[in-house]
Amino acid sequence: MIVIIPKRATPEQMEQMLLEHKFYIKVAVDIERYTLAGGGEMHYDCEQALLADGSRQQDIWGAGYMPSTQNITYDSIINLRPRQNRSMEILDVTIRERVAQIITEFLGDI
């Protein structure tokens, strides 16, 4: 189940996002709208939910979050963009920091 989160997640929302992978949440973060979509099988699913909610593709970045360790990964096929990012991993330090800030604020310590 994909949940769009514009603020700190509730414990119920965390449970919903963990349904697919149990210990890991695939997320897509809109760094301009300060919104996160999490859950689902693939980052693409989260990206599509944000696009349907009004986000612009160039503002959406894929990442992963493991609540038990609070570890964030920055790799996803949706991050591969010839004009912006030439890797599945987010290469721009500023974008990585923004993604981490949003994930930590919305999902950390729940």
C-alpha positions in Angstrom: 0.0 0.0 0.0 1.3 3.4 -1.0 0.8 6.3 1.4 1.4 9.9 0.6 2.7 11.8 3.6 2.9 15.6 3.7 4.0 15.6 7.4 5.2 13.2 10.1 3.9 9.7 9.6 1.6 8.1 12.2 2.4 4.6 13.5 -0.5 3.3 11.4 0.9 4.8 8.2 4.3 3.2 9.0 2.6 -0.2 9.4 0.8 0.3 6.0 4.1 1.3 4.3 5.9 -1.8 5.8 3.3 -4.3 4.4 5.1 -5.0 1.2 8.7 -5.5 2.4 8.2 -5.9 6.2 11.5 -4.3 7.3 12.2 -1.8 4.5 10.2 1.0 3.0 10.6 2.1 -0.6 10.0 5.8 -0.9 9.9 8.6 -3.4 10.5 12.1 -2.1 9.4 15.4 -3.7 12.1 17.8 -2.5 10.2 20.9 -3.7 6.7 20.1 -2.3 8.3 18.5 0.9 6.2 15.4 0.4 6.9 11.7 0.6 5.2 8.6 -0.8 6.1 5.3 0.7 5.2 1.6 0.5 4.5 -0.5 -2.5 6.7 -3.0 -4.4 8.8 -0.5 -6.4 10.0 3.1 -6.2 8.1 3.7 -9.4 4.8 3.0 -7.7 5.6 5.8 -5.2 6.8 8.1 -7.9 3.5 7.6 -9.8 1.5 8.3 -6.7 3.3 11.6 -6.3 2.9 12.5 -9.9 -0.9 11.9 -9.7 -0.8 14.1 -6.6 0.7 17.1 -8.5 4.4 16.6 -8.2 6.9 17.2 -11.0 9.1 14.3 -12.1 12.3 16.3 -11.9 11.6 17.0 -8.2 11.0 13.3 -7.2 13.9 11.1 -5.9 13.8 7.5 -4.9 15.3 6.2 -1.7 14.8 3.4 0.8 14.4 3.5 4.6 14.9 0.8 7.2 13.0 1.9 10.4 14.9 -0.6 12.7 18.3 1.0 11.9 17.1 4.4 10.6 19.4 3.6 7.6 18.6 5.5 4.3 19.7 4.2 0.9 19.8 6.6 -2.1 19.6 4.2 -5.0 16.6 3.6 -7.3 16.0 3.3 -11.0 13.9 6.4 -10.9 17.0 8.4 -10.0 18.6 7.6 -13.4 18.1 10.7 -15.5 20.5 11.7 -18.3 20.1 15.5 -17.7 20.0 15.4 -13.9 21.7 12.3 -12.5 23.7 9.7 -14.4 23.4 7.0 -11.8 20.8 5.0 -9.9 22.3 6.6 -6.8 21.6 10.2 -6.0 24.9 11.9 -6.8 24.2 15.5 -5.9 25.1 16.0 -2.2 22.5 18.8 -1.8 19.7 16.6 -3.1 20.8 13.7 -0.9 20.8 15.9 2.1 17.3 17.2 1.3 16.0 13.6 0.7 17.5 12.5 4.1 16.1 15.5 5.9 12.5 14.8 4.7 12.8 11.0 5.3 14.2 11.6 8.8 11.6 14.2 9.7 8.6 12.2 8.4 9.7 8.6 9.2 12.4 8.8 11.9 11.9 7.3 15.4 8.4 6.0 14.8 
